[in-house]
Amino acid sequence: MTRSFASSALVLLLAHAPFVFAQSQFTPAAPGKQMEKLDRGVVAVLANSGVFVSWRVLGTDAAGTRFNLYRDGVKVNAAPLEASNYADAAGTAAARYAVRTVVNGREANPAEAAAPWSEPFLRIPVQQPAGGVTPDGVAYTYEMNDGTAADLDGDGRYELVVKWQPTNAKDNSQSGYTGNTYIDAYRLDGTRLWRLDLGRNIRAGAHYTTVIAYDLDGDGKAEVMLKTADGTVDGKGTVIGDANADYRNTAGYVLAGPEFLTVFEGSTGKALATTNYLPARGTVASWGDNYGNRVDRFLGGVAYLDGKRPSAVFSRGYYTRAVVAAWDWRDGQLTSRWVFDTDAEGAAVRGQGAHWFSVADVDNDGRDDIVYGAATIGSDGHMLYSTNLCHGDALHVGKFDPSRDGLQVYMVHETPSCYGANGAEMHDAATGQILWGVATNGADVGRGVCMDVDPAYPGEECWASRGGLMSAAGVEISTARPGQMNFASWWDGDLLREPLDGAAIYKWHPESATSEKILDGALAGAASNNGTKATPVLSADLLGDWREEVVWRTADNSALLLFTTTAPTTVRIPTLMHDPQYRVQVAGQNAGYNQPPHPGFYLGHGMSAPVWAPIYTR
């Protein structure tokens, strides 16, 4: 018998699911943004009775595409399947499953056969680095931290790129030496492709290193891009810059020496190009203090700034001065696209950044913009607007209110003298117009989320660490709200989204205003990251149908645990990773204070068929 880590709520078949979207409603009308060419992502899991199998509908599938499912070469479905999952009551651990598309009555494109997982998660062994001792004699070990997913070798399957953080990692406000940060790449079978050692001149902590893993040049294989320094070692063992340089001061900060930006080959970790990091450090005190806190607040992400191909975006600063730099990797050349600097223009962006920036096409011109917290920078590198509500910890951008045109931004804020009556607020993503706000009694509002948890109210509900549960229209539903407000996951079979917090997923029950734990990863040894932020290594639609997987580390840091749902659903939506907005928000998920991704359309109870963003693949 298979041990279950989920409550019975996860395995209920939706006998009366709301609807099934026909593929014709998602087929791109014209070429748009270049996305990854993915395989079917077939995943099979031993369930309480038989085997649950799910697979991807691709954003590039022809209208009317249906599926046949084969077990050991024998078709198991009587008629072609519209949904992209199937509960096979006759399945066994020895079975092998393959999916074939059916277009105009003809089969094609068999997917590689998949063997069932024995548990509702895949255990991916990892190689923990050896610990060390700081110059002042403090010993440290290593913990797995944040990660991202990318197809590094061009086979249509995701690999995981993960950060090893020393146990003496520091917030920028804290002095002290840290161990080196390491970046590993793993196939899902545990094969390590490479390891980067960022070296002693990159300090370890949540705000120092963002890993961008994305196919930036369109050759079908992802590159990896991040900030480096003298002493960084690439995946082939080659040192970048001066291997002997040590710019750490007696407080453990690195406030001198060159800073680089490096592009690495995704399949090998080989350094392909290195240039000076923009924006440069300059005078430390010009960023707001002289000891090294504000100068080293780094973020990163991916944006389709030209509407066709992705660019990498890296930034520095958000409490005072803020500089955002966009980069292109094309034909083996790393070039600067633009640099936005509050010292040069857009002073209204000064002090408006968050601990994470989001990416979305806020003005519907086909090109992505950078939502840099309480201000937004356009795809051309110029300020679009500032709400002037100042810095905050949590930020969400998506289609939260389906009754309104365009996208919305939900943000919580830190400084009462700046935010006034809007400690938590929603504003129009295109104009910055405040749609509604919540007075939070002069508090630093630390956390906040938006997701559809109550079918009685149109759109997504939002709540924060202060205030009640708010509807998308700004109506307080209840003073009671879910206690979980760190992350989110589309997990079970309906269109509501589930709070993800710590090593667990919860279901909110509006009628009783209570949360039920429906997945307990701790039973398998899972642990979350980043203290009270309690985030996973990664959460995204990595396999199977449109529901999201969650990747946690084990508490002993010996493995990654990739959990997938076994709840059947008749709801059919193409893989969220072929929605450009969702995909770029996944790419930046490992930056700063991690935030869950949101698609560019409303995905929730009562949703209409969305306009699927036009995409193409190599």
C-alpha positions as CSV (number, residue, x, y, z in Angstrom):
1,M,0.0,0.0,0.0
2,T,1.3,3.5,-0.9
3,R,1.7,5.9,2.1
4,S,-0.5,8.9,1.6
5,F,0.6,12.5,2.4
6,A,-2.7,14.1,1.4
7,S,-6.1,14.1,3.0
8,S,-9.0,12.5,1.2
9,A,-10.0,15.9,-0.1
10,L,-7.2,15.5,-2.7
11,V,-8.4,12.4,-4.3
12,L,-12.1,13.2,-4.9
13,L,-13.1,13.0,-8.5
14,L,-14.9,16.2,-9.6
15,A,-18.1,14.8,-10.8
16,H,-19.5,18.2,-11.5
17,A,-16.5,20.2,-12.6
18,P,-17.4,23.7,-13.8
19,F,-16.3,23.3,-17.4
20,V,-13.6,22.2,-19.8
21,F,-11.9,24.7,-22.0
22,A,-11.7,23.7,-25.6
23,Q,-8.2,24.0,-27.1
24,S,-9.5,26.3,-29.8
25,Q,-10.0,28.9,-27.1
26,F,-6.3,28.9,-26.3
27,T,-4.7,28.5,-29.8
28,P,-2.4,31.5,-30.6
29,A,-3.7,33.7,-33.4
30,A,-0.3,34.8,-34.5
31,P,3.4,34.4,-33.6
32,G,4.2,36.3,-30.4
33,K,6.8,35.6,-27.7
34,Q,9.3,32.8,-28.1
35,M,8.8,30.1,-25.4
36,E,10.4,26.8,-24.5
37,K,9.6,23.8,-26.7
38,L,8.4,21.3,-24.0
39,D,7.5,17.6,-24.2
40,R,4.3,16.2,-22.8
41,G,5.6,16.0,-19.3
42,V,3.8,12.7,-18.6
43,V,3.8,11.8,-14.9
44,A,2.2,8.7,-13.4
45,V,1.7,8.2,-9.6
46,L,0.5,5.2,-7.7
47,A,-2.7,6.3,-6.0
48,N,-5.0,4.7,-3.5
49,S,-6.6,2.7,-6.3
50,G,-4.6,2.3,-9.5
51,V,-2.4,4.9,-11.2
52,F,-3.1,8.6,-11.7
53,V,-1.6,9.9,-15.0
54,S,-1.4,13.5,-16.2
55,W,0.3,15.3,-19.1
56,R,0.7,18.8,-20.7
57,V,-1.6,20.5,-23.1
58,L,0.9,22.8,-24.9
59,G,0.2,26.4,-25.8
60,T,1.1,25.5,-29.4
61,D,-1.2,22.5,-29.7
62,A,-3.6,22.6,-32.7
63,A,-7.2,23.5,-32.1
64,G,-9.3,20.4,-31.1
65,T,-6.3,18.3,-30.0
66,R,-7.3,15.3,-28.0
67,F,-5.3,12.5,-26.4
68,N,-5.1,8.7,-26.2
69,L,-3.4,7.1,-23.2
70,Y,-1.6,3.8,-23.6
71,R,-0.6,1.4,-20.8
72,D,2.0,-1.0,-21.9
73,G,1.2,-0.3,-25.5
74,V,-2.6,-0.8,-25.1
75,K,-5.0,2.1,-25.3
76,V,-6.9,2.5,-22.0
77,N,-9.5,5.1,-23.0
78,A,-12.6,4.3,-25.1
79,A,-12.8,7.7,-26.8
80,P,-10.1,10.4,-27.2
81,L,-9.6,12.4,-24.0
82,E,-10.2,16.1,-23.8
83,A,-8.9,16.5,-20.3
84,S,-5.1,16.0,-19.7
85,N,-5.3,13.5,-16.8
86,Y,-6.7,10.1,-16.2
87,A,-7.3,7.8,-13.2
88,D,-6.4,4.3,-14.4
89,A,-8.0,1.9,-11.9
90,A,-6.3,-1.1,-13.6
91,G,-2.8,0.5,-13.3
92,T,0.0,-1.1,-11.4
93,A,3.5,-0.3,-10.4
94,A,4.9,-2.3,-13.3
95,A,2.9,-0.4,-15.9
96,R,4.4,2.1,-18.4
97,Y,2.3,5.0,-19.7
98,A,2.5,6.9,-23.0
99,V,0.3,9.6,-24.4
100,R,-0.4,10.3,-28.1
101,T,-2.1,13.3,-29.5
102,V,-5.2,12.9,-31.7
103,V,-5.9,15.6,-34.3
104,N,-8.7,15.3,-36.8
105,G,-9.1,11.7,-35.8
106,R,-5.4,10.8,-36.4
107,E,-2.9,9.8,-33.8
108,A,0.6,11.3,-33.7
109,N,3.6,12.2,-31.6
110,P,3.8,9.4,-29.0
111,A,5.4,10.6,-25.7
112,E,8.1,8.6,-24.0
113,A,6.7,6.0,-21.7
114,A,6.6,7.0,-18.0
115,A,6.9,4.6,-15.0
116,P,4.7,5.3,-12.0
117,W,6.1,7.0,-8.9
118,S,5.6,4.9,-5.8
119,E,4.8,8.1,-3.8
120,P,3.1,11.4,-4.7
121,F,6.6,12.9,-4.9
122,L,9.9,12.3,-6.7
123,R,13.0,12.2,-4.5
124,I,15.9,13.9,-6.3
125,P,19.2,13.2,-4.5
126,V,21.5,16.2,-4.3
127,Q,25.2,16.7,-3.3
128,Q,25.6,18.8,-0.2
129,P,28.8,20.9,-0.2
130,A,31.3,20.5,2.6
131,G,31.0,23.0,5.4
132,G,33.8,25.4,6.4
133,V,35.1,27.9,8.9
134,T,35.1,31.7,8.5
135,P,38.2,33.8,9.0
136,D,37.0,34.6,12.6
137,G,36.7,30.9,13.5
138,V,32.9,30.3,13.0
139,A,32.0,26.9,11.6
140,Y,29.1,26.6,9.1
141,T,27.4,23.9,7.0
142,Y,25.1,24.1,4.0
143,E,21.4,24.2,3.3
144,M,19.5,24.0,0.1
145,N,17.8,27.3,-0.6
146,D,15.8,28.8,-3.6
147,G,15.8,27.4,-7.1
148,T,14.4,27.7,-10.6
149,A,13.6,25.5,-13.5
150,A,14.8,25.6,-17.1
151,D,15.5,23.2,-20.0
152,L,19.3,23.3,-19.9
153,D,20.0,20.6,-22.5
154,G,17.1,21.2,-25.0
155,D,15.3,17.9,-24.5
156,G,11.9,19.5,-23.6
157,R,12.2,18.6,-19.9
158,Y,13.0,20.8,-17.0
159,E,16.1,20.6,-15.0
160,L,16.4,22.3,-11.6
161,V,19.0,25.0,-10.8
162,V,19.3,25.5,-7.0
163,K,21.3,27.6,-4.6
164,W,23.3,26.2,-1.7
165,Q,23.4,28.7,1.1
166,P,25.7,28.5,4.1
167,T,24.1,28.4,7.6
168,N,25.9,31.7,8.3
169,A,24.2,33.5,5.4
170,K,23.3,37.1,6.4
171,D,20.7,39.7,5.9
172,N,22.4,42.8,4.5
173,S,21.7,44.6,7.8
174,Q,23.8,42.0,9.7
175,S,27.5,42.1,9.9
176,G,29.6,38.9,9.8
177,Y,31.5,36.7,7.4
178,T,29.6,34.1,5.4
179,G,30.6,31.0,3.5
180,N,30.6,30.8,-0.2
181,T,27.3,30.4,-2.2
182,Y,27.1,27.5,-4.6
183,I,24.8,27.0,-7.6
184,D,24.0,23.4,-8.7
185,A,22.1,22.1,-11.8
186,Y,20.3,18.7,-11.5
187,R,18.3,16.5,-13.8
188,L,15.2,15.1,-12.1
189,D,16.9,11.7,-11.7
190,G,19.5,13.4,-9.5
191,T,22.3,13.7,-12.1
192,R,24.3,16.8,-11.2
193,L,25.3,18.6,-14.4
194,W,27.6,21.2,-12.8
195,R,28.3,23.3,-9.8
196,L,29.3,27.0,-9.7
197,D,31.3,28.4,-6.7
198,L,30.5,32.1,-6.4
199,G,33.6,32.6,-4.3
200,R,34.4,34.6,-1.2
201,N,33.6,38.0,-2.9
202,I,29.9,37.3,-3.3
203,R,28.3,37.5,0.2
204,A,25.7,34.9,1.0
205,G,22.1,35.9,1.8
206,A,18.6,36.3,0.4
207,H,19.4,39.7,-1.2
208,Y,22.7,39.0,-2.9
209,T,22.2,36.4,-5.5
210,T,19.4,35.9,-8.1
211,V,19.8,33.1,-10.6
212,I,18.3,33.6,-14.0
213,A,18.0,30.4,-16.0
214,Y,16.2,30.9,-19.3
215,D,16.7,30.4,-23.1
216,L,17.9,34.0,-23.7
217,D,19.2,33.5,-27.2
218,G,16.5,31.3,-28.6
219,D,18.7,28.3,-29.4
220,G,16.5,25.8,-27.5
221,K,18.8,25.5,-24.5
222,A,18.6,27.7,-21.4
223,E,21.6,29.8,-20.3
224,V,22.3,30.8,-16.7
225,M,23.1,34.4,-15.8
226,L,24.0,35.9,-12.4
227,K,26.2,38.3,-10.6
228,T,29.8,37.1,-10.1
229,A,33.1,38.4,-8.8
230,D,36.8,37.7,-8.6
231,G,37.2,34.1,-7.5
232,T,34.0,32.8,-9.0
233,V,34.5,29.3,-10.4
234,D,32.5,28.1,-13.3
235,G,31.1,24.6,-14.0
236,K,34.3,23.6,-15.8
237,G,36.6,24.7,-13.0
238,T,37.7,27.9,-14.6
239,V,38.2,30.9,-12.3
240,I,36.7,34.3,-13.3
241,G,39.0,37.2,-12.5
242,D,41.6,37.0,-9.7
243,A,41.4,33.7,-7.8
244,N,43.4,35.2,-4.9
245,A,41.5,38.4,-4.4
246,D,39.7,38.9,-1.1
247,Y,37.7,42.1,-0.7
248,R,35.9,41.2,2.5
249,N,36.2,43.8,5.2
250,T,36.4,43.0,9.0
251,A,32.6,43.2,9.2
252,G,32.3,40.5,6.5
253,Y,30.9,42.9,3.8
254,V,32.2,43.1,0.3
255,L,32.3,46.8,-0.5
256,A,35.3,47.0,-2.8
257,G,36.6,45.2,-5.9
258,P,35.1,44.6,-9.3
259,E,31.6,43.2,-9.8
260,F,30.7,41.1,-12.8
261,L,27.7,39.7,-14.7
262,T,28.3,36.3,-16.3
263,V,26.4,34.2,-18.7
264,F,27.0,30.4,-18.3
265,E,26.2,27.6,-20.7
266,G,23.2,25.8,-19.2
267,S,24.3,22.3,-20.1
268,T,27.8,22.5,-18.7
269,G,28.1,25.6,-16.5
270,K,30.9,26.9,-18.6
271,A,31.3,30.7,-18.5
272,L,30.5,32.1,-21.9
273,A,30.8,35.9,-21.3
274,T,31.5,38.2,-18.4
275,T,31.1,41.9,-18.2
276,N,31.0,44.6,-15.5
277,Y,27.9,44.5,-13.4
278,L,25.4,47.3,-14.0
279,P,24.7,49.3,-11.9
280,A,28.1,49.7,-10.4
281,R,28.6,50.0,-6.7
282,G,30.1,53.5,-6.8
283,T,30.1,55.3,-3.5
284,V,28.5,53.0,-0.8
285,A,27.0,55.9,1.1
286,S,25.1,57.2,-1.9
287,W,22.7,54.2,-1.6
288,G,21.5,55.3,1.9
289,D,24.1,54.0,4.5
290,N,27.8,53.6,4.7
291,Y,28.1,50.1,6.1
292,G,26.8,48.0,3.2
293,N,23.1,47.4,3.8
294,R,21.3,49.3,1.0
295,V,24.1,49.2,-1.6
296,D,23.8,45.4,-2.0
297,R,20.1,44.9,-2.4
298,F,20.0,43.0,-5.7
299,L,17.1,41.6,-7.7
300,G,16.7,39.9,-11.1
301,G,14.2,38.6,-13.6
302,V,13.3,37.9,-17.2
303,A,11.2,40.2,-19.5
304,Y,10.1,40.2,-23.1
305,L,11.0,43.9,-23.5
306,D,10.7,43.8,-27.3
307,G,7.6,41.6,-27.3
308,K,9.4,38.7,-29.0
309,R,12.5,37.5,-27.2
310,P,13.5,37.5,-23.6
311,S,16.0,39.8,-21.9
312,A,17.6,39.5,-18.5
313,V,16.9,42.3,-16.0
314,F,19.1,42.9,-12.9
315,S,18.8,45.7,-10.4
316,R,20.4,47.3,-7.4
317,G,18.7,49.3,-4.6
318,Y,15.2,50.0,-3.6
319,Y,15.1,51.8,-0.3
320,T,16.6,55.0,-1.8
321,R,18.3,55.0,-5.1
322,A,17.2,52.3,-7.6
323,V,18.9,51.3,-10.8
324,V,17.5,48.6,-13.2
325,A,19.6,47.3,-16.1
326,A,18.3,45.2,-19.0
327,W,20.6,42.8,-20.9
328,D,20.4,40.9,-24.2
329,W,22.2,37.6,-24.9
330,R,22.1,37.2,-28.7
331,D,24.5,35.4,-31.1
332,G,27.1,34.9,-28.4
333,Q,27.2,38.6,-27.4
334,L,26.1,40.1,-24.1
335,T,24.9,43.7,-24.6
336,S,23.2,46.4,-22.5
337,R,19.6,47.2,-23.7
338,W,18.9,50.0,-21.3
339,V,19.7,51.3,-17.8
340,F,17.1,53.1,-15.6
341,D,18.6,55.1,-12.8
342,T,16.6,57.3,-10.3
343,D,19.7,59.6,-10.1
344,A,19.3,60.3,-13.9
345,E,15.5,60.3,-14.3
346,G,12.4,59.1,-12.6
347,A,13.2,60.4,-9.1
348,A,9.6,59.4,-8.2
349,V,10.8,55.8,-8.2
350,R,13.3,56.5,-5.5
351,G,12.4,54.5,-2.4
352,Q,9.5,52.7,-4.1
353,G,11.1,49.3,-4.7
354,A,10.0,46.0,-3.1
355,H,12.0,43.0,-2.0
356,W,11.1,41.4,-5.3
357,F,10.1,42.9,-8.7
358,S,7.5,41.4,-10.9
359,V,7.2,41.3,-14.7
360,A,4.0,41.8,-16.8
361,D,2.7,43.6,-19.8
362,V,0.9,46.2,-17.8
363,D,-0.2,48.4,-20.7
364,N,-1.1,45.6,-23.2
365,D,1.3,46.7,-25.9
366,G,2.8,43.2,-26.2
367,R,6.0,44.2,-24.4
368,D,6.8,43.4,-20.8
369,D,7.2,46.1,-18.1
370,I,9.0,45.9,-14.7
371,V,6.7,46.4,-11.7
372,Y,9.4,47.5,-9.3
373,G,7.2,47.6,-6.3
374,A,5.2,50.8,-5.8
375,A,6.5,52.1,-9.2
376,T,6.5,50.6,-12.7
377,I,9.2,51.0,-15.4
378,G,8.1,50.6,-19.0
379,S,9.6,48.2,-21.5
380,D,11.7,51.0,-22.9
381,G,13.4,51.7,-19.6
382,H,11.5,54.8,-18.6
383,M,9.2,55.3,-15.7
384,L,5.5,54.7,-16.3
385,Y,4.2,55.8,-12.9
386,S,4.8,55.8,-9.2
387,T,2.1,55.4,-6.6
388,N,4.4,57.1,-4.0
389,L,3.4,54.6,-1.3
390,C,7.0,53.5,-0.9
391,H,8.8,50.2,-0.1
392,G,7.1,47.0,0.9
393,D,7.9,43.3,1.4
394,A,5.3,41.5,-0.8
395,L,4.1,42.2,-4.3
396,H,1.7,40.4,-6.7
397,V,0.8,41.2,-10.3
398,G,-2.0,39.4,-12.2
399,K,-5.6,39.5,-13.4
400,F,-7.1,39.6,-9.9
401,D,-10.4,41.4,-10.8
402,P,-12.0,39.9,-14.0
403,S,-14.6,42.8,-14.0
404,R,-11.8,45.3,-14.8
405,D,-9.8,45.9,-17.9
406,G,-6.1,45.0,-17.7
407,L,-4.0,43.7,-14.8
408,Q,-3.9,44.7,-11.1
409,V,-1.1,45.0,-8.6
410,Y,-1.5,44.1,-4.9
411,M,1.2,45.3,-2.6
412,V,1.8,45.7,1.1
413,H,3.8,48.6,2.5
414,E,6.3,49.2,5.3
415,T,6.3,53.0,6.1
416,P,3.1,54.5,7.6
417,S,4.3,58.1,7.0
418,C,4.4,57.2,3.3
419,Y,1.5,54.8,2.7
420,G,-1.1,56.6,4.8
421,A,-4.4,54.7,4.7
422,N,-3.1,52.2,2.2
423,G,-0.9,49.7,4.1
424,A,-2.2,47.0,1.8
425,E,-3.7,48.1,-1.5
426,M,-4.6,47.2,-5.0
427,H,-3.8,49.5,-7.9
428,D,-4.3,49.5,-11.7
429,A,-1.1,48.0,-13.2
430,A,-1.2,50.3,-16.2
431,T,-1.8,53.6,-14.5
432,G,-1.0,53.2,-10.8
433,Q,-4.5,54.4,-9.8
434,I,-5.3,53.2,-6.3
435,L,-8.4,51.0,-6.6
436,W,-8.8,50.3,-2.9
437,G,-6.7,50.2,0.3
438,V,-6.7,48.9,3.8
439,A,-5.8,51.0,6.8
440,T,-3.3,49.0,8.8
441,N,-2.9,51.2,12.0
442,G,0.6,52.4,11.3
443,A,2.1,48.9,11.0
444,D,4.9,47.5,8.9
445,V,2.8,45.1,6.9
446,G,5.1,42.2,6.3
447,R,3.2,39.8,4.2
448,G,0.3,39.6,1.8
449,V,-1.1,37.4,-1.0
450,C,-3.8,37.2,-3.6
451,M,-5.6,34.0,-4.7
452,D,-9.1,32.8,-5.3
453,V,-10.1,31.0,-2.2
454,D,-13.9,31.9,-2.0
455,P,-16.2,31.1,-4.9
456,A,-18.9,33.4,-3.5
457,Y,-16.9,36.5,-4.6
458,P,-15.8,37.2,-8.2
459,G,-12.0,37.4,-8.7
460,E,-9.2,36.7,-6.3
461,E,-9.3,37.4,-2.6
462,C,-6.4,39.3,-1.0
463,W,-5.2,39.4,2.5
464,A,-2.2,40.6,4.5
465,S,-0.7,40.3,8.0
466,R,-2.9,43.2,8.9
467,G,-6.6,43.7,8.0
468,G,-9.3,41.2,6.9
469,L,-10.0,39.0,3.9
470,M,-10.7,41.4,1.0
471,S,-12.5,40.7,-2.3
472,A,-11.0,41.7,-5.6
473,A,-13.4,44.7,-5.5
474,G,-12.1,45.9,-2.2
475,V,-15.0,44.6,0.0
476,E,-14.1,43.1,3.3
477,I,-15.5,39.6,3.3
478,S,-14.5,38.8,6.8
479,T,-12.2,39.9,9.6
480,A,-11.1,36.2,9.6
481,R,-8.6,35.3,7.0
482,P,-6.3,32.4,6.2
483,G,-3.3,32.2,8.5
484,Q,-1.2,31.3,5.5
485,M,0.1,34.2,3.4
486,N,3.4,33.2,2.0
487,F,2.8,31.3,-1.2
488,A,0.1,29.7,-3.4
489,S,-0.6,26.6,-5.5
490,W,-3.3,25.4,-7.9
491,W,-3.3,21.9,-6.4
492,D,-6.7,20.1,-6.3
493,G,-9.2,19.7,-9.0
494,D,-11.2,22.9,-8.8
495,L,-10.3,26.4,-10.0
496,L,-9.6,27.8,-6.6
497,R,-6.0,28.2,-5.5
498,E,-4.7,26.8,-2.3
499,P,-2.4,28.5,0.2
500,L,1.1,27.0,0.4
501,D,3.0,27.8,3.6
502,G,5.9,26.1,5.2
503,A,6.0,22.4,4.1
504,A,2.3,22.1,3.6
505,I,-0.6,23.1,1.3
506,Y,-4.0,24.1,2.8
507,K,-7.6,24.5,1.7
508,W,-9.6,27.5,2.9
509,H,-13.2,26.7,3.9
510,P,-15.1,30.0,3.6
511,E,-18.2,28.7,5.4
512,S,-16.3,28.0,8.6
513,A,-13.4,30.4,8.0
514,T,-10.9,27.6,8.7
515,S,-7.9,26.2,6.9
516,E,-7.5,22.4,6.3
517,K,-4.0,20.9,5.7
518,I,-4.5,18.8,2.6
519,L,-0.8,18.1,1.9
520,D,1.8,17.6,4.6
521,G,5.2,17.5,3.1
522,A,6.8,17.2,6.5
523,L,5.6,13.5,6.6
524,A,8.1,12.9,3.8
525,G,10.8,14.9,5.5
526,A,10.2,18.2,3.6
527,A,11.3,21.5,5.0
528,S,10.8,25.1,3.8
529,N,13.3,27.9,3.3
530,N,13.9,31.5,4.4
531,G,12.7,31.4,8.0
532,T,9.3,33.0,8.5
533,K,8.9,33.5,4.8
534,A,8.5,29.7,4.8
535,T,8.9,29.3,1.0
536,P,9.6,26.2,-1.1
537,V,12.6,25.8,-3.2
538,L,10.3,26.3,-6.2
539,S,6.6,26.1,-7.0
540,A,5.5,26.0,-10.7
541,D,3.7,23.9,-13.3
542,L,6.7,21.7,-14.0
543,L,5.0,18.4,-15.0
544,G,1.7,16.9,-15.9
545,D,-1.4,19.1,-16.4
546,W,-1.9,22.7,-15.6
547,R,-1.8,22.2,-11.8
548,E,1.4,23.3,-10.0
549,E,4.1,21.1,-8.5
550,V,6.0,22.1,-5.4
551,V,9.7,21.4,-4.7
552,W,10.9,21.4,-1.1
553,R,14.3,20.4,0.3
554,T,14.5,17.6,2.8
555,A,15.2,18.8,6.4
556,D,18.6,17.0,6.2
557,N,19.4,18.6,2.8
558,S,20.1,15.2,1.2
559,A,17.4,15.5,-1.5
560,L,14.8,17.7,-3.3
561,L,11.2,16.4,-3.1
562,L,9.1,17.2,-6.1
563,F,5.4,16.8,-5.2
564,T,2.6,16.5,-7.8
565,T,-1.1,16.3,-7.3
566,T,-3.1,13.1,-7.7
567,A,-6.5,14.8,-7.8
568,P,-8.4,14.2,-11.0
569,T,-9.9,17.2,-12.7
570,T,-12.0,17.7,-15.9
571,V,-10.7,21.3,-16.2
572,R,-8.4,21.6,-19.2
573,I,-5.9,24.4,-19.5
574,P,-2.6,24.5,-21.4
575,T,0.5,24.3,-19.3
576,L,0.9,27.5,-17.4
577,M,4.6,27.6,-18.4
578,H,3.4,28.5,-21.9
579,D,1.7,31.6,-20.6
580,P,4.5,34.2,-20.9
581,Q,3.6,36.2,-17.8
582,Y,3.5,33.2,-15.6
583,R,6.7,31.8,-17.1
584,V,8.8,35.0,-16.4
585,Q,7.4,35.3,-12.9
586,V,8.5,31.7,-12.3
587,A,12.0,32.7,-13.6
588,G,12.3,35.4,-11.1
589,Q,10.8,33.5,-8.2
590,N,14.2,32.9,-6.5
591,A,14.9,36.6,-6.1
592,G,14.7,38.4,-2.8
593,Y,11.5,37.6,-0.9
594,N,10.0,34.9,-3.1
595,Q,6.5,35.4,-4.5
596,P,4.2,33.0,-6.3
597,P,3.6,33.4,-10.0
598,H,0.4,34.7,-11.6
599,P,-0.7,34.1,-15.2
600,G,-1.7,37.0,-17.5
601,F,-5.3,35.9,-17.4
602,Y,-7.8,35.4,-14.7
603,L,-7.6,31.8,-13.4
604,G,-10.2,31.1,-10.8
605,H,-13.8,30.2,-10.1
606,G,-16.3,31.4,-12.7
607,M,-13.5,32.3,-15.2
608,S,-14.3,32.9,-18.8
609,A,-12.1,31.5,-21.6
610,P,-9.1,33.8,-21.5
611,V,-7.3,35.3,-24.4
612,W,-4.2,33.1,-24.6
613,A,-1.1,35.1,-25.4
614,P,0.3,34.3,-28.8
615,I,3.6,32.3,-28.5
616,Y,5.9,30.3,-30.7
617,T,8.6,27.7,-30.0
618,R,11.8,26.9,-31.8
